[in-house]
Amino acid sequence: MQLFILPPSSHDGLQVRSQIRSPLPVLPPPPSHNAVVVRSLLTTTSMEREQILRDIEYNIFAFPAALVTCDFLTDSGTSAMTDIQWAAVMRGDESYGRNSGYYCLLDAFRDIFERGDTQERIYRDVLAGTADADFYRKKCLKAYEGGFVNGGSVQLSRPNFFIVPQGRCAESLLFSSMKETLVGQSSENVTQPVIISNGFFDTTGAHAAVAGLERQTFLQPGLSDPFPEELIGKRNFFKGNLDIAAAEEFLRKHGDRVALILITITNNFAAGQPVSMANIRQTAAIAKRYRIPLFFDACRFAENAKFIQDFEEGFSTYSIGKIVQEIFSYVDGFTISLKKDGLANMGGALCFRDQGLFTHKFSGHKDKIPIGELIKEHQILCYGNDSYGGMSGRDLMAAAVGLYEVTKESYLRNRISQVQSFAQKLHASGIPVLLPPGGHAIYLDMDGFFDGCDRAPEEFASVGFTIELLRDYGIRAWEAGPFAWEWDKKTTTERKNILNLVRFAVPRNSMTDHQINYTIAAILQLHAKRHTIPGVKIIRGAESRLRHFQSGFALVPVEVKQKVKLEVKQISLYNKIEVFTDPLPFSYFWAVRILDITAGVPA
């Protein structure tokens, strides 16, 4: 497959109709939406971008977004919202105490995570302006109890739902409150509490560490195993699963130390791979047996539900709503970033089952404060009144409606199909990519990308790749490998579990095929000159937590360890072309030297 670099897209906005062409008579998913608003992009040169990169010490997180052509840094908060969400924004209520968006969001959580296909959708009356006093008394102030979202007076007496600005704030509330409770309950010389997970993403792991919780990751083996290209879109091995056997073995030895089991869906630690319903059921059974609360990091719950519908036996006839309902029936609580599978630009939440195992296990510290009241105190101190939790009333409305929009099957079909197409095009072009793709991003296998270049992990060549990509093409991606996962600070055993990846997270409803094809062509051009891509040296922030957000780098030109030769047969037998990588610092070019061979020397 031959691709040429395309001119960059002139705008980003709502996704337009797919331009995917397949040699096979396979009908792609029908379009799920039309573009109605676009945003024009600034035109910049590689020289301008290089000057800025030097100014910011080559940290791509600090690069001005307005100067990026295709931004795959994250899918968090970068979604293009739907017209219904924008209509809801106009009905946002900025009142300090109990604004309308508060009630809409609470009931949206009940609809999506508890009610399945029997939803009430009270936001419609708020949007239409038909909500009256009777509506608020009977619908919004109803004393719900027993689920994830208590209502009315029960939410006051037994709070179990907490609004925050984003997912990491929910993690902070959860782990800090757990720490305070565990310290209050325990005597001196207690062993360090443990959280078991299928994978901690960056902020999740950092918050657990700050709270003094030991992290044990048990990911199902086989994440990097080859996957047949012909099975993409037809089968899925659910590579994000918890390793049940390993988790049980740990629990048999250290079960008394385990405070929580946390399952990330989809597994952002494992390249966005989904978790099967069977694995969730098995994990829930283990948690129940050992009386350990089971929580989700539910940031991409809708994408995970779609994978279950498409690939797990017995669920093809289930609606997304019914699958989500069953998934969440097995857990005691969850954190969520509404900036991902909430289709919102801001928002998050923490909730736990009313009077469930989590409540009983963390029933209070030495002052006998119930865990819900303790979390609420922290919420109010750090983020504001529980009615808004640091969010504007407009954002609350957008997030409430976004939960319904993100669980539409037409949206999910196109969302996952676009990411899948991205991965297939790269694979067909000879670029090593982790297969099958997850739901939100594609991941380049950088060990395969640099095959034959003899690059060591401590060179952080994949960071150099992301810098080159941004400098030369205006494309931003994120290294999720040796630098981000702190290979240089790990033990020999821990290093074996660190994959060398670069993530391209696809913003929802925003990217067109033009932008993705431009990105593929750019990756191909960098692959052709991969021997010259520099490594980096950390010059600031090496010991910081979440160092990828704040470290500074210096480029380290690659040392040419051997000349790369390519012989090309000419019409004349007396010439050869020798192609080699130029060792000059920060060089991006192949040099071609014509060697004249004297007559009589064999070609």
C-alpha positions in Angstrom: 0.0 0.0 0.0 1.6 3.3 -1.1 0.6 6.5 0.7 1.8 10.0 0.0 1.8 12.8 2.5 -1.5 14.7 2.2 -2.0 18.4 2.9 -3.2 18.8 6.5 -6.9 19.2 7.1 -8.1 22.8 7.2 -10.4 22.4 10.1 -11.6 20.1 12.9 -15.2 19.7 13.9 -18.0 17.2 13.9 -17.2 14.1 11.9 -18.3 14.0 8.3 -19.4 11.0 6.3 -16.8 8.2 6.0 -14.6 8.1 2.9 -13.2 4.6 3.7 -12.9 2.5 0.5 -12.5 -1.2 0.7 -11.5 -3.6 -2.0 -14.1 -6.0 -0.6 -17.8 -5.6 -1.1 -18.3 -4.8 2.6 -20.8 -2.1 3.5 -19.3 0.2 6.2 -21.5 1.4 9.1 -23.9 4.1 8.0 -23.0 7.6 9.1 -24.2 8.5 12.6 -24.2 12.3 12.2 -23.5 15.3 10.0 -21.1 18.2 10.5 -22.8 21.5 11.2 -19.9 23.6 12.7 -16.2 23.6 11.8 -13.2 25.3 13.3 -10.4 26.6 10.9 -6.9 25.6 11.8 -3.8 27.9 11.8 -1.1 27.1 9.3 2.4 26.8 10.8 5.8 25.7 9.5 8.1 23.0 10.9 10.6 25.8 11.7 8.1 27.7 13.8 7.1 24.5 15.6 10.7 23.6 16.3 11.3 27.1 17.8 8.4 26.6 20.1 9.5 23.0 21.0 12.8 24.4 22.1 11.1 27.1 24.2 9.1 24.4 26.1 11.9 22.0 26.5 10.3 19.6 24.0 7.4 18.7 26.3 4.5 18.1 24.0 1.9 18.7 26.7 3.2 22.3 26.8 2.8 22.9 23.1 0.0 25.4 22.2 -3.0 23.5 21.0 -3.9 26.2 18.5 -0.8 25.4 16.5 -1.5 21.6 16.3 -2.9 20.3 13.1 -4.1 16.8 14.3 -4.3 16.4 18.1 -4.3 12.8 19.3 -2.9 13.6 22.7 -6.1 12.5 24.5 -9.8 11.7 24.0 -10.6 13.2 27.4 -12.6 16.4 27.2 -11.9 16.8 23.5 -15.2 15.4 22.1 -17.4 17.4 19.8 -20.7 17.6 21.6 -24.0 16.9 19.9 -26.7 19.4 19.1 -28.9 18.1 21.9 -26.1 18.6 24.3 -25.7 22.2 23.1 -29.4 22.7 23.5 -29.0 21.5 27.1 -26.2 23.9 27.7 -28.6 26.8 26.9 -30.8 25.5 29.7 -28.0 25.3 32.2 -28.8 26.8 35.6 -25.9 28.4 37.5 -27.7 28.6 40.9 -25.4 27.7 43.8 -27.8 25.4 45.6 -29.6 22.6 43.8 -29.5 23.8 40.2 -31.6 21.9 37.6 -28.5 20.2 36.1 -27.8 18.6 39.5 -31.1 16.7 39.3 -30.8 15.9 35.7 -27.3 14.4 36.2 -28.4 12.3 39.2 -31.3 10.8 37.4 -29.2 10.2 34.2 -26.9 8.0 36.3 -29.9 6.1 37.6 -31.1 5.7 34.0 -27.8 4.6 32.5 -26.3 2.5 35.2 -29.3 1.0 36.9 -32.5 1.1 34.8 -31.3 -0.5 31.6 -34.0 0.0 28.9 -36.6 1.5 31.2 -35.3 5.0 31.4 -37.2 8.1 32.6 -35.1 10.9 31.0 -36.3 13.7 33.2 -33.9 16.1 31.4 -36.4 16.4 28.6 -38.9 18.4 30.8 -36.1 20.7 31.9 -35.0 21.3 28.3 -38.6 21.8 27.2 -39.4 24.2 30.0 -42.3 22.1 31.2 -40.9 21.2 34.6 -43.1 22.6 37.4 -43.3 22.4 41.2 -45.1 19.0 40.9 -42.3 17.7 38.7 -39.6 18.7 41.1 -41.4 17.3 44.1 -42.3 13.9 42.5 -39.3 13.4 40.2 -36.3 15.3 41.5 -36.9 15.0 45.2 -38.1 11.4 45.3 -36.4 9.4 48.1 -34.5 6.9 46.0 -32.3 4.5 48.0 -30.5 1.2 47.6 -28.6 2.1 44.4 -25.7 4.2 43.3 -27.6 7.5 43.6 -29.8 8.1 46.6 -32.4 10.8 46.2 -34.2 13.5 48.1 -33.7 13.3 51.9 -31.8 10.0 51.6 -29.0 11.7 49.6 -28.8 14.2 52.6 -28.7 11.6 55.3 -26.7 8.9 53.4 -24.7 10.7 50.6 -23.4 8.3 48.0 -23.1 10.4 44.8 -20.4 13.0 44.4 -19.9 15.4 41.5 -16.4 16.5 40.7 -14.7 18.4 37.8 -13.1 15.2 36.3 -12.2 11.6 36.9 -8.9 12.2 38.8 -10.8 14.3 41.3 -13.1 11.3 41.9 -10.0 9.1 42.4 -8.6 11.6 44.9 -11.8 11.6 46.9 -12.0 7.8 46.9 -8.5 7.0 47.9 -7.9 9.8 50.3 -11.1 8.9 52.2 -10.2 5.2 52.2 -6.8 6.1 53.6 -8.3 8.2 56.4 -10.8 5.5 57.3 -8.2 2.7 57.3 -5.8 4.8 59.4 -8.6 5.4 61.9 -9.6 1.8 62.0 -6.2 0.3 62.3 -3.7 0.0 65.1 0.0 0.8 64.7 2.4 -1.4 62.7 -0.4 -2.4 60.3 0.7 -3.7 56.9 0.2 -1.5 53.8 -3.3 -1.9 52.3 -3.5 -3.2 48.7 -5.6 -2.4 45.7 -5.8 -5.1 43.0 -6.5 -4.1 39.4 -6.3 -5.2 35.8 -4.4 -1.9 35.3 -3.9 1.5 36.9 -3.7 4.4 34.5 -1.4 7.3 35.3 -3.5 9.4 37.6 -5.2 6.4 39.2 -1.9 4.9 40.2 -0.5 8.2 41.4 -3.5 8.9 43.6 -3.3 5.4 45.1 0.4 5.9 45.8 -0.2 9.3 47.4 -2.8 7.6 49.7 -0.2 5.0 50.8 -2.0 2.1 49.0 0.1 -0.7 47.4 -0.9 -1.4 43.8 -0.9 -4.9 42.4 -1.6 -5.2 38.7 -2.8 -8.5 37.3 -3.4 -8.2 33.6 -4.4 -11.2 31.6 -1.3 -12.4 29.6 -1.2 -11.9 25.9 -1.6 -8.2 25.4 1.2 -8.0 22.8 0.5 -11.4 21.2 0.0 -11.3 17.4 -3.6 -11.0 16.3 -4.7 -12.2 12.8 -5.6 -9.2 10.6 -8.5 -11.1 9.0 -10.2 -11.4 12.5 -10.3 -7.6 13.2 -14.0 -6.7 13.6 -14.9 -10.4 13.8 -13.4 -11.6 17.0 -12.0 -10.1 20.2 -9.9 -11.8 22.9 -10.7 -9.2 25.6 -7.1 -8.6 26.3 -8.0 -6.1 29.1 -9.3 -8.8 31.4 -8.1 -9.2 35.0 -5.8 -12.3 35.3 -8.2 -14.3 37.6 -5.7 -17.0 38.5 -2.9 -14.5 39.5 -5.4 -12.4 41.5 -6.7 -15.4 43.4 -3.2 -16.6 44.1 -2.4 -13.2 45.6 -5.6 -13.2 47.6 -4.9 -16.6 49.1 -1.7 -15.3 50.5 -2.5 -11.7 51.3 -6.3 -11.4 51.2 -6.5 -9.7 54.6 -4.4 -6.8 53.2 -6.6 -6.1 50.1 -8.9 -3.1 50.6 -10.3 -2.8 47.1 -10.4 -4.5 43.7 -10.5 -2.0 40.8 -11.4 -2.9 37.2 -10.7 -0.4 34.5 -13.2 -0.5 31.5 -12.0 -0.4 28.9 -8.4 -1.0 30.1 -6.6 2.2 29.4 -3.4 0.7 31.0 -3.6 -2.1 28.4 -4.0 -0.1 25.2 -7.8 0.4 25.6 -8.6 -3.3 25.4 -12.0 -4.3 26.6 -13.0 -6.5 29.6 -15.5 -9.3 29.1 -18.7 -9.8 31.0 -17.5 -13.2 32.0 -14.4 -11.7 33.5 -16.4 -9.1 35.4 -18.6 -11.9 36.8 -15.6 -13.9 37.9 -14.0 -10.9 39.5 -17.3 -10.1 41.3 -17.5 -13.7 42.6 -13.9 -13.5 44.0 -14.6 -10.1 45.6 -17.7 -11.5 47.2 -15.9 -14.6 48.5 -13.2 -12.5 50.2 -15.6 -9.7 51.1 -13.7 -7.0 49.2 -15.5 -4.1 47.6 -15.3 -4.1 43.8 -15.1 -0.8 41.9 -14.9 0.3 38.3 -12.8 3.0 36.7 -15.7 3.4 34.3 -14.3 6.1 32.0 -15.1 4.2 28.8 -17.9 2.0 29.9 -20.0 2.5 26.8 -17.2 1.4 24.5 -16.7 -1.7 26.7 -20.4 -2.5 26.5 -20.3 -2.3 22.7 -17.3 -4.8 22.6 -19.4 -7.2 24.7 -22.4 -6.8 22.4 -20.3 -7.4 19.3 -17.9 -10.1 20.4 -19.0 -12.0 23.6 -21.2 -15.0 23.1 -24.8 -14.5 24.3 -25.0 -10.7 24.1 -25.5 -9.9 20.4 -29.3 -9.5 21.0 -28.8 -7.3 24.1 -29.2 -3.6 23.9 -26.4 -1.4 25.1 -28.6 -0.2 27.9 -29.2 -3.8 29.1 -25.5 -4.7 28.9 -24.5 -1.6 30.9 -27.2 -2.4 33.5 -25.7 -5.9 34.0 -22.1 -4.7 34.0 -22.8 -2.3 36.9 -25.0 -4.8 38.8 -21.8 -6.6 39.9 -19.9 -3.7 41.5 -20.1 -1.7 44.7 -19.2 1.6 43.2 -17.2 3.4 40.5 -15.4 6.5 39.5 -15.9 8.1 36.1 -14.6 10.8 33.9 -17.5 12.3 32.0 -15.0 13.9 29.7 -14.7 10.5 28.0 -17.8 8.3 27.8 -19.9 11.3 28.9 -19.2 13.2 25.7 -18.7 16.3 27.9 -15.8 18.7 28.0 -15.8 18.7 31.8 -17.1 16.5 34.6 -16.7 13.4 36.7 -18.3 11.5 39.6 -17.8 9.1 42.4 -20.6 6.9 43.6 -21.1 3.7 45.6 -24.0 1.4 46.4 -26.2 2.5 49.3 -25.6 0.4 52.4 -23.4 -2.0 50.4 -20.2 -3.7 51.1 -18.1 -0.6 50.6 -20.2 1.3 53.1 -19.9 -1.4 55.7 -16.2 -2.0 55.3 -15.4 1.7 55.5 -18.1 2.4 58.0 -16.1 5.1 59.7 -12.8 6.0 61.3 -12.1 6.8 65.0 -14.6 9.6 65.0 -17.3 7.3 63.7 -18.0 9.4 60.6 -19.7 7.4 57.9 -17.6 7.2 54.7 -20.3 9.1 52.7 -20.2 12.0 55.0 -16.4 12.0 55.0 -16.2 12.1 51.2 -18.8 14.8 51.1 -16.7 16.9 53.5 -13.7 16.5 51.2 -15.9 17.3 48.2 -17.2 20.6 49.6 -13.7 21.6 50.9 -12.0 20.9 47.6 -14.5 21.4 44.8 -17.5 23.2 46.2 -21.1 22.6 47.2 -22.4 19.1 46.4 -24.9 20.5 43.9 -22.2 21.3 41.4 -18.8 19.9 42.7 -16.7 22.3 40.8 -18.7 22.1 37.6 -20.8 24.9 36.0 -24.6 24.3 35.7 -24.1 24.3 31.9 -21.5 21.5 32.1 -23.8 19.5 34.3 -26.5 19.6 31.7 -24.1 18.7 28.9 -22.8 15.7 30.8 -26.3 14.5 31.8 -27.4 14.5 28.1 -24.0 13.2 27.0 -24.6 9.9 28.9 -27.6 9.2 26.7 -25.9 10.3 23.5 -22.8 8.1 24.2 -24.8 5.0 24.7 -26.6 5.2 21.3 -25.6 2.2 19.2 -25.2 4.2 16.0 -22.7 6.4 17.7 -20.7 3.5 19.2 -20.7 1.6 15.9 -19.1 4.5 14.1 -16.8 5.4 17.0 -15.2 2.0 17.2 -15.3 1.5 13.4 -13.2 4.7 12.9 -10.5 3.6 15.4 -10.5 0.1 13.8 -10.1 1.6 10.3 -7.2 3.7 11.6 -5.4 0.6 12.9 -6.1 -1.4 9.8 -4.7 1.2 7.4 -1.5 1.4 9.4 -1.1 -2.3 9.6 -1.7 -2.7 5.8 1.0 -0.1 5.3 3.5 -2.2 7.3 3.4 -0.1 10.5 3.5 -2.3 13.6 0.3 -1.6 15.6 -1.2 -3.4 18.6 -4.1 -5.5 17.4 -7.0 -5.7 17.8 -7.5 -2.0 18.4 -9.4 -0.8 21.4 -12.3 1.6 21.3 -10.6 5.0 21.8 -7.1 4.9 20.4 -4.5 3.1 18.3 -1.2 2.2 19.7 2.0 1.9 17.7 4.3 -0.9 18.7 7.6 1.1 18.9 9.8 -1.9 19.3 8.6 -3.1 16.0 8.7 0.4 14.5 12.4 0.7 15.4 13.2 -2.8 14.4 16.8 -3.0 13.1 17.8 0.3 14.7 19.2 -1.2 17.9 17.5 1.4 20.3 17.7 0.8 24.0 14.7 1.6 26.3 16.7 4.3 28.3 17.2 6.3 25.1 13.4 7.1 25.1 13.4 7.1 21.3 9.6 6.9 21.3 9.5 10.3 23.0 11.8 11.5 20.2 9.3 10.1 17.7 6.5 12.1 19.2 8.7 15.3 19.0 9.6 14.6 15.4 5.9 14.0 14.5 4.9 17.3 16.1 7.8 19.3 14.7 7.6 18.0 11.1 3.8 17.4 10.6 2.0 19.3 13.4 0.6 16.0 14.8 0.5 15.4 18.6 0.5 11.9 20.1 1.6 10.5 23.5 4.4 8.1 24.4 3.0 5.4 26.6 6.1 3.4 27.1 9.5 3.4 28.9 9.4 7.2 29.8 5.7 7.5 30.8 5.8 4.2 32.8 9.2 5.1 34.4 11.3 2.2 33.0 14.5 3.8 34.4 13.0 3.6 38.0 11.7 0.1 37.9 13.2 -3.3 38.9 14.2 -5.8 36.3 11.0 -7.7 36.9 8.8 -4.7 36.6 10.5 -3.6 33.4 9.3 -6.8 31.7 5.7 -5.6 32.0 6.3 -2.2 30.3 5.4 -2.1 26.6 7.0 0.4 24.2 3.9 2.2 22.7 2.8 5.5 21.3 -0.9 6.3 21.7 -3.0 8.1 19.2 -6.3 8.8 21.1 -9.1 9.8 18.7 -11.4 12.6 19.9 -15.0 11.6 19.7 -17.1 13.1 16.8 -14.2 15.3 15.8 -11.8 13.6 13.4 -12.4 13.1 9.7 -10.8 10.5 7.4 -8.7 13.4 6.0 -7.0 13.9 9.3 -6.5 10.3 9.9 -5.1 9.6 6.4 -2.7 12.6 6.8 -1.5 11.2 10.1 -0.9 7.7 8.5 1.1 9.2 5.7 3.2 11.2 8.2 3.9 8.1 10.3 5.0 6.3 7.1 7.4 9.1 6.3 8.9 9.0 9.8 9.2 5.2 9.6 11.3 5.6 6.4 13.8 7.7 8.3 13.5 6.0 11.7 17.2 5.5 12.0 17.7 9.2 12.4 15.0 9.9 15.1 16.7 11.2 18.2 16.4 10.0 21.7 15.9 12.3 24.6 17.6 13.1 27.9 15.5 14.2 30.9 16.8 17.5 32.1 14.1 18.3 34.6 11.4 16.5 36.5 12.7 12.9 36.3 11.6 12.1 39.8 8.2 13.8 39.6 5.0 11.9 39.8 3.2 11.9 36.5 6.4 13.3 35.0 5.2 13.2 31.4 3.0 16.3 32.2 5.9 18.4 33.5 9.4 17.1 32.5 11.8 18.9 30.3 14.0 17.2 27.6 17.1 17.7 25.6 17.4 15.9 22.3 20.1 13.3 21.9 21.1 12.6 18.3 21.2 9.0 17.4 24.6 7.4 17.0 24.8 5.6 13.7 26.0 2.1 14.8 26.3 0.8 11.3 25.8 2.2 7.8 22.5 1.2 6.3 23.1 0.2 2.7 20.8 -0.3 -0.2 22.1 -1.5 -3.5 20.2 -0.6 -6.6 20.9 -2.3 -9.9 21.5 0.2 -12.6 21.5 -0.1 -16.4 25.2 0.4 -16.1 26.9 -2.2 -14.1 29.5 0.3 -13.0 27.5 2.3 -10.6 26.0 1.6 -7.1 23.8 3.7 -4.9 24.6 3.6 -1.2 21.9 5.0 1.1 22.9 5.8 4.6 21.6 7.7 7.6 23.2 11.1 8.2 24.6 11.2 11.8 24.4 15.0 12.0 22.5 16.3 15.2 18.8 16.7 14.8 18.9 15.5 11.2 15.8 14.2 9.4 17.1 13.4 6.0 18.3 10.4 4.0 21.5 11.1 2.1 22.2 9.4 -1.1 25.8 9.0 -2.4 26.6 7.9 -5.9 29.7 5.9 -6.0 31.5 5.6 -9.3 32.9 2.2 -9.7 35.9 1.9 -12.0 35.4 -0.1 -15.2 36.2 -3.7 -14.7 35.1 -3.9 -11.1 32.2 -6.4 -10.7 28.8 -4.7 -10.0 
